[in-house]
Each structure stands twice: as structure tokens, then as C-alpha cells.
């Protein structure tokens, strides 16, 4: 196995070679990019996506100034795989990122790599080689917990605060997570103000609303009506805790956007907001007091491959370029499309040796609704928490308006028409056997290209302890 330093050097040499192929040019006309990724925010957790109680005026305003997409997917149902797909334009399983990065022992037990190889080309290294200034602020979760390199090894000029230090942060502050978005926005503005003459690429990946949530009393004040037993009851409700956390996220993002606009950067900057996966399940221990995020009308939550686990909010603003006030219900696009689309708009060529699983979506971003040209694939090798209704098979494919699920052994074949069956009630596998067979063969063939590894005994099964007669 290559040493960590060797891997970093390979990545740096690759970036240098790419820079030689794409010398920096005057790029004032190239857009800046601000990529804000929330953590465990559900499709239905914003006012503009239909939540009846959570107040998100800034993100609602961002949607009114740009385009809101209703069929955007991440390519992993938990954080590390999802982030890898955005960052590399490739399915995370190619890099043996099947679940979230944890300890060295846990990663090994699940057949995972210990961190994303820094030699793999990514959106930051590609743009930096083409003259962009690059920054990562906030959650990383691509391997530093298990001894991986600092984000600087992946092509970032500036790295702000990250998730290191756990839920209470490096100083042991119980409100660190609650105040972390404000800290990240401060660091983002510091970076942006230092880029007067060069385009920039900024990743701001938040810690909220990932559990364990502990909002400050001030943050919870607007949601006192949700406290069981009234204002003086000693325990906050799950709704109060979760709603307060999302609203503070919105407040801080609003501050960032206002500052950007005050700098005259609205027409020069693409702002993209999304989430890494669907909402956490309240049955998970660290979310037992707060896991009431909304997947909207969809079946599934975090970890599930059903829609609620992988279909998330997506808001895009580029003043003067992206249509304002538009809701795109037709275009299907995904995290693996981020890198090729950003590179296309930045005028950066992705080398042929970097196999892309996504496709450029710049035409969709700029106002054209169209079917996607490539299929989307997912895998999940582990058990799923919560009610059996959310327990999806281990593999999924989206092709046109069809979405099909199956286990690697061919069991639990499920086919849904996503034009009419958003809640995935009606399994059409028997009604359309030819479609089901075609997509099943395609999906199993794709799964056969992925690295071998252990699977939980309960993966892909519907779990419930049905009553049995005593003997």
C-alpha cells in the first residue's frame, strides 16, 4: 500500500500536470461557486419545499431568486459516500466508500477504504489547477477521522474549521454544533474577501441538522409553542430542537448571501444549496430527541435507497443566468453531475482518464428541462433503522421515469413509475416484466463491477419481530 505522503505527492504531481495543460488565464468572466451542503436535511424541511412549521425565509428567498429542483438525488444515503460523489463525479463504491467513515477498525470490518485517495482528481484540484482559489469549510468526512490527510491535500488553498473535536467541538463547548454555522460563515466571508482578483470555489458543508442537536435557548425561543406541557415544561420537544436548528442554519446562510450581494458578487457567483442525504431516523440513539426531519411525501429516510433517503433539496442561484422563481419538476440530476457541470461552466476540461459517472447539466441549470441521458445507480450494504416501511433492497437504479430496486441475489424486485407514484406504493414489477428484467440485469451488471466486501446479514431485508405463538 502506498504511503500517505506518496499518495499526496501523486495528487500534487497530477494537479501540476493538469495546470500545465490548462494554464491560468484572465478569468474574471468565469463564475465563482459557493456550494452549501447541509447535513441530514430532508427534502421536506424547508418552507419552499412545503414544510408547514419550520421557518426558512432566507432559503425560501434564495429559491425565489433562482431555481428549485424537485428531482435532485445524492448518490449515497449517508454522508461519506454522498460527499465523495459530489467531489469526484464518481460513484462512491468505486472508492470502497460504502458507508460513513468511522474508526480504522470499523472501516476495515465493513470492507471500506480508510479515506478518499488524494490522488483521485476532484473538483477542487481541477479548478485550482485552472487558476481558481479554493476553500473547504465545515464537515469533511472523507477520511480524516481514520488517519486520512487534511483537506489541503485534495487541492484546497484555504481550510477552515471542520468536524474535528466531535459534537462539542475542539473546546468542549456543548453549544458548538449549534453555533458552528455562524463560525463557518465567518470563515467563508474571510476567504471571499481575500479573493478580489481571482475566481473562487468554496465548499461550506455544515454540521447541522445532524444529531446530536443541542440548540441554544435563544435559537429555540421561536418554537416554544411546540414544547409539550407549555413554556415552563422542563423538556424540549423533538420538534422544538430540530426546527430551531434548521432555522439557525437558514439565518446564517442568509447572512452569507447578503454579504455576497453587498460585495456585488450576485451576478458572478453560482450558489448551490443541498443536503448530503435524507433526514435521520428518531430510532437512532443520537437523534432520539430530535429525529423529526421531513422527507416530504417520500418513503425512506437516511440509509434507505427509497426516495426519502436519497432525494434531497436543491436550490441554485446565479443572478442573471439561472431563471428566477422557477421550479423544475422534470429534470433528474444528481451529485455525480456536480463536478462535470462546474468544470463545464468554469471552462475546465476533465481529463479522459478520470471516468465520470455523471453528466454536465449546465443547460438544465440555465433553464432547460430535459430527461437525463445517463442512468443513476445506488448501493447500500447495511441494515436500515426504523419502521420496515423504509427498509429498501440493497441496490437501486433510476432510468427515465422508472426506478427499480433489487437485492444482489435477485430477491425483492420492485419497480415504480416515478411520474405518478412518488410514495412508491405500487410495485409494477409483475405488470411490466420486460422493463423489470431489463433494469434488473443492468443493475446487477453494474453491481458486479463494484469491489467485493462484507454485507450485513440483515441488509436488504424487511425487519420486524412478528408475534409468534409460545410453546
Buried (B, 14 or more C-beta within 10 A) or exposed (E): EEEBEEBBBBBBEBBEEBBEEBEEEEBEEBBBBBBBBBBBBBBBBBBBBEBEEBBBEBBBBBBBBBBBBBBBBBBBBBBBBBBBBBBBBBBBBBBBBBBBBBEEEBBEEBBBBBBBBBBBBBBBBBBBBBBBBBBBBBBBBBBBBBEBBBBBBBBBBBBBBBBEEEBBBEEEBEBBBBBBBBBBBBBBBEBBEEBEEBBBBBBBBBBBBBBBBBBEEEBBEEBBEBBEEEEEEEEBBBBBBBBBBBBBBBBBBBBBBEBBBEBEBBEBBBBBBBBBBBBBBBEBEEBBBBBBBBBBEBBBBBBBBBBBBBBBBBBBBBBEBBBEEBEBEBBBBBBBBBBBBBBBBBBBEBEEEBEBBBBBBBEBBBEEEEEBEBBBBBBBBBBBBBBEBBBBBBBBBBBBBBBBBBBBEEEBBBBBBBEEBBEBEEBBBEEBEEBBBBBBEBBBEBBEEBEEEBBBEEBBBBEEEEEEEEE
